[in-house]
């Protein structure tokens, strides 16, 4: 697997898919369709 490149401030996030609360899936590219904007907040934590 190639090493991932670090994103810089202002870079577009790579597409990813997550499960919804209803059990279906949604991807970042689906949310961005139609010119919608998205704010991603990532938090590092230790469990």
C-alpha positions as CSV (number, residue, x, y, z in Angstrom):
1,X,0.0,0.0,0.0
2,X,1.5,3.4,-1.0
3,X,2.1,5.9,1.8
4,X,-0.7,8.5,2.0
5,X,0.2,12.1,1.3
6,X,-0.5,14.6,4.0
7,X,-3.3,17.0,3.3
8,X,-2.7,20.7,3.6
9,X,-5.1,23.4,4.8
10,X,-7.5,24.1,1.9
11,X,-6.9,20.7,0.2
12,X,-10.0,18.7,-0.9
13,X,-10.5,15.6,1.3
14,X,-10.4,12.2,-0.4
15,X,-13.7,10.5,-0.9
16,X,-14.8,8.2,1.8
17,X,-18.0,6.3,2.7
18,X,-19.6,6.0,6.2
19,X,-22.7,4.2,7.5
20,X,-25.7,6.4,8.4
21,X,-27.9,6.0,11.5
22,X,-30.5,4.3,9.3
23,X,-28.1,1.6,8.2
24,X,-27.5,2.8,4.7
25,X,-24.2,4.3,3.4
26,X,-23.3,7.8,2.3
27,X,-20.1,9.1,0.7
28,X,-18.5,12.5,0.8
29,X,-18.9,12.8,-3.0
30,X,-22.7,12.2,-2.6
31,X,-22.9,15.0,0.0
32,X,-20.9,17.4,-2.2
33,X,-23.2,17.0,-5.2
34,X,-25.2,20.0,-6.0
35,X,-22.6,22.5,-4.6
36,X,-23.1,21.7,-0.9
37,X,-20.3,22.6,1.4
38,X,-19.0,20.3,4.1
39,X,-16.9,21.0,7.2
40,X,-15.0,17.9,8.5
41,X,-13.9,18.0,12.1
42,X,-11.5,15.2,13.0
43,X,-10.6,14.5,16.6
44,X,-7.8,12.3,17.8
45,X,-8.5,10.2,20.8
46,X,-7.2,7.2,22.7
47,X,-9.5,4.4,23.7
